[in-house]
Amino acid sequence: MTRAVLSLGSNLGDRRAHLRSAVALLGDSVTAISGVYETPPWGDAAQPPYLNVVVIVDDASATARDWLERARACESAEGRVRDPERRFGPRTLDVDVIDVRSADGTPVTSDDEELTLPHPRAHLRAFVLRPWLDLEPDAVLPGHGSVAALLDAPETAADLAAMSPRPDQSLESME
């Protein structure tokens, strides 16, 4: 397995710094970084807005489980605390593995308790789909169809309308 789509979000502290740190920790595996979007919280409205990006990562030696471990390492490095009482609560950094592809481009699927692939709610999350579409206009979420079509669906319309591009928060320049 080599390639993954990761969704990064932060709504506590220096949100941009948390995202930048995750990208830096992912290192040379990062092949593309989307623009930054500010989004309302999803699933639990009583919290600050998020900054969200999608990154494409590639590493010939990485498995789907490796991407999950790297995601969790990024979260830990930024002080992520998981609150079992608030599943969709605020966080310094959230890194989700959305899609993983093998070397030949075949989608990797998983029904593991800790890692479901493709991500089970990605098709409902404009904050994942919009930045992913920016990077890959022909992207397809396995089992759900084209990312562009998913963004046109009624289920994502309100969230998409509430998103704001934040070019002032760009992660492209990592100096």
C-alpha positions as a Python dict, from the first residue, in 0.01 Angstrom:
ca = {
    (1, 'M'): (0, 0, 0),
    (2, 'T'): (133, 339, -80),
    (3, 'R'): (-109, 627, -100),
    (4, 'A'): (-361, 776, 140),
    (5, 'V'): (-595, 1072, 169),
    (6, 'L'): (-582, 1224, 517),
    (7, 'S'): (-817, 1487, 656),
    (8, 'L'): (-671, 1724, 916),
    (9, 'G'): (-870, 1957, 1138),
    (10, 'S'): (-811, 2178, 1439),
    (11, 'N'): (-1033, 2405, 1647),
    (12, 'L'): (-834, 2465, 1965),
    (13, 'G'): (-531, 2683, 2026),
    (14, 'D'): (-320, 2791, 1730),
    (15, 'R'): (-517, 2597, 1471),
    (16, 'R'): (-282, 2670, 1182),
    (17, 'A'): (24, 2575, 1388),
    (18, 'H'): (-134, 2240, 1475),
    (19, 'L'): (-204, 2169, 1106),
    (20, 'R'): (145, 2278, 1004),
    (21, 'S'): (298, 2054, 1269),
    (22, 'A'): (106, 1752, 1139),
    (23, 'V'): (219, 1820, 783),
    (24, 'A'): (578, 1854, 906),
    (25, 'L'): (553, 1528, 1103),
    (26, 'L'): (422, 1346, 795),
    (27, 'G'): (739, 1469, 624),
    (28, 'D'): (843, 1358, 279),
    (29, 'S'): (537, 1135, 243),
    (30, 'V'): (325, 1447, 179),
    (31, 'T'): (274, 1492, -195),
    (32, 'A'): (-9, 1750, -192),
    (33, 'I'): (-173, 1990, 54),
    (34, 'S'): (-514, 2143, -10),
    (35, 'G'): (-614, 2496, 64),
    (36, 'V'): (-735, 2569, 415),
    (37, 'Y'): (-1106, 2599, 489),
    (38, 'E'): (-1277, 2730, 800),
    (39, 'T'): (-1578, 2522, 887),
    (40, 'P'): (-1842, 2508, 1157),
    (41, 'P'): (-1805, 2216, 1396),
    (42, 'W'): (-1962, 1890, 1281),
    (43, 'G'): (-2175, 1679, 1513),
    (44, 'D'): (-2138, 1902, 1822),
    (45, 'A'): (-2213, 2271, 1762),
    (46, 'A'): (-2102, 2397, 2106),
    (47, 'Q'): (-1737, 2459, 2011),
    (48, 'P'): (-1518, 2691, 1802),
    (49, 'P'): (-1491, 2664, 1421),
    (50, 'Y'): (-1234, 2436, 1261),
    (51, 'L'): (-957, 2489, 1014),
    (52, 'N'): (-954, 2189, 777),
    (53, 'V'): (-720, 2063, 506),
    (54, 'V'): (-669, 1742, 312),
    (55, 'V'): (-325, 1602, 242),
    (56, 'I'): (-225, 1330, 1),
    (57, 'V'): (53, 1110, 134),
    (58, 'D'): (254, 841, -39),
    (59, 'D'): (496, 585, 104),
    (60, 'A'): (565, 255, -70),
    (61, 'S'): (631, 80, 261),
    (62, 'A'): (322, 207, 446),
    (63, 'T'): (16, -5, 517),
    (64, 'A'): (-329, 124, 604),
    (65, 'R'): (-251, 53, 970),
    (66, 'D'): (72, 255, 934),
    (67, 'W'): (-127, 556, 814),
    (68, 'L'): (-356, 525, 1117),
    (69, 'E'): (-54, 506, 1349),
    (70, 'R'): (103, 811, 1183),
    (71, 'A'): (-227, 999, 1215),
    (72, 'R'): (-246, 918, 1586),
    (73, 'A'): (120, 1016, 1634),
    (74, 'C'): (45, 1357, 1482),
    (75, 'E'): (-255, 1398, 1713),
    (76, 'S'): (-53, 1299, 2018),
    (77, 'A'): (228, 1537, 1928),
    (78, 'E'): (-25, 1822, 1931),
    (79, 'G'): (-176, 1723, 2265),
    (80, 'R'): (-497, 1565, 2138),
    (81, 'V'): (-713, 1444, 2425),
    (82, 'R'): (-998, 1209, 2339),
    (83, 'D'): (-1311, 1273, 2545),
    (84, 'P'): (-1533, 963, 2539),
    (85, 'E'): (-1828, 1180, 2647),
    (86, 'R'): (-1787, 1414, 2343),
    (87, 'R'): (-1705, 1203, 2040),
    (88, 'F'): (-1724, 1505, 1807),
    (89, 'G'): (-1592, 1752, 2064),
    (90, 'P'): (-1319, 2015, 2023),
    (91, 'R'): (-962, 1911, 1956),
    (92, 'T'): (-617, 2050, 1900),
    (93, 'L'): (-575, 1816, 1605),
    (94, 'D'): (-786, 1551, 1437),
    (95, 'V'): (-633, 1339, 1161),
    (96, 'D'): (-861, 1093, 982),
    (97, 'V'): (-757, 832, 728),
    (98, 'I'): (-1015, 878, 452),
    (99, 'D'): (-896, 655, 167),
    (100, 'V'): (-597, 428, 109),
    (101, 'R'): (-486, 289, -227),
    (102, 'S'): (-244, 8, -303),
    (103, 'A'): (47, 58, -542),
    (104, 'D'): (-173, -33, -840),
    (105, 'G'): (-446, 213, -735),
    (106, 'T'): (-682, -48, -594),
    (107, 'P'): (-883, 85, -297),
    (108, 'V'): (-795, -73, 35),
    (109, 'T'): (-1098, -164, 246),
    (110, 'S'): (-1106, -238, 616),
    (111, 'D'): (-1380, -316, 865),
    (112, 'D'): (-1141, -324, 1159),
    (113, 'E'): (-1277, -180, 1484),
    (114, 'E'): (-1006, 89, 1483),
    (115, 'L'): (-985, 155, 1109),
    (116, 'T'): (-1277, 149, 868),
    (117, 'L'): (-1184, 219, 505),
    (118, 'P'): (-1299, 410, 327),
    (119, 'H'): (-1384, 642, 616),
    (120, 'P'): (-1748, 563, 704),
    (121, 'R'): (-1868, 925, 719),
    (122, 'A'): (-1645, 1095, 461),
    (123, 'H'): (-1928, 1102, 205),
    (124, 'L'): (-2127, 1327, 441),
    (125, 'R'): (-1849, 1570, 527),
    (126, 'A'): (-1805, 1870, 303),
    (127, 'F'): (-1495, 1964, 504),
    (128, 'V'): (-1332, 1646, 372),
    (129, 'L'): (-1478, 1642, 22),
    (130, 'R'): (-1421, 2007, -81),
    (131, 'P'): (-1045, 2018, -7),
    (132, 'W'): (-1000, 1669, -154),
    (133, 'L'): (-1174, 1780, -473),
    (134, 'D'): (-937, 2078, -492),
    (135, 'L'): (-645, 1834, -506),
    (136, 'E'): (-804, 1565, -721),
    (137, 'P'): (-1095, 1681, -939),
    (138, 'D'): (-1159, 1322, -1052),
    (139, 'A'): (-1142, 1169, -702),
    (140, 'V'): (-1373, 881, -620),
    (141, 'L'): (-1468, 769, -270),
    (142, 'P'): (-1502, 390, -294),
    (143, 'G'): (-1858, 274, -240),
    (144, 'H'): (-1999, 625, -273),
    (145, 'G'): (-1896, 763, -611),
    (146, 'S'): (-1725, 1075, -732),
    (147, 'V'): (-1628, 1335, -475),
    (148, 'A'): (-1772, 1607, -702),
    (149, 'A'): (-2112, 1434, -708),
    (150, 'L'): (-2105, 1384, -331),
    (151, 'L'): (-2053, 1758, -287),
    (152, 'D'): (-2363, 1822, -501),
    (153, 'A'): (-2575, 1594, -282),
    (154, 'P'): (-2837, 1742, -48),
    (155, 'E'): (-2662, 1580, 251),
    (156, 'T'): (-2358, 1808, 213),
    (157, 'A'): (-2523, 2126, 78),
    (158, 'A'): (-2563, 2313, 408),
    (159, 'D'): (-2213, 2225, 528),
    (160, 'L'): (-2062, 2323, 194),
    (161, 'A'): (-2240, 2659, 202),
    (162, 'A'): (-2104, 2725, 554),
    (163, 'M'): (-1740, 2663, 455),
    (164, 'S'): (-1504, 2955, 398),
    (165, 'P'): (-1176, 2934, 206),
    (166, 'R'): (-894, 3075, 418),
    (167, 'P'): (-603, 3154, 184),
    (168, 'D'): (-453, 3364, 465),
    (169, 'Q'): (-401, 3037, 658),
    (170, 'S'): (-229, 2847, 374),
    (171, 'L'): (2, 2560, 467),
    (172, 'E'): (175, 2556, 127),
    (173, 'S'): (465, 2764, 254),
    (174, 'M'): (614, 2555, 532),
    (175, 'E'): (911, 2782, 609),
}
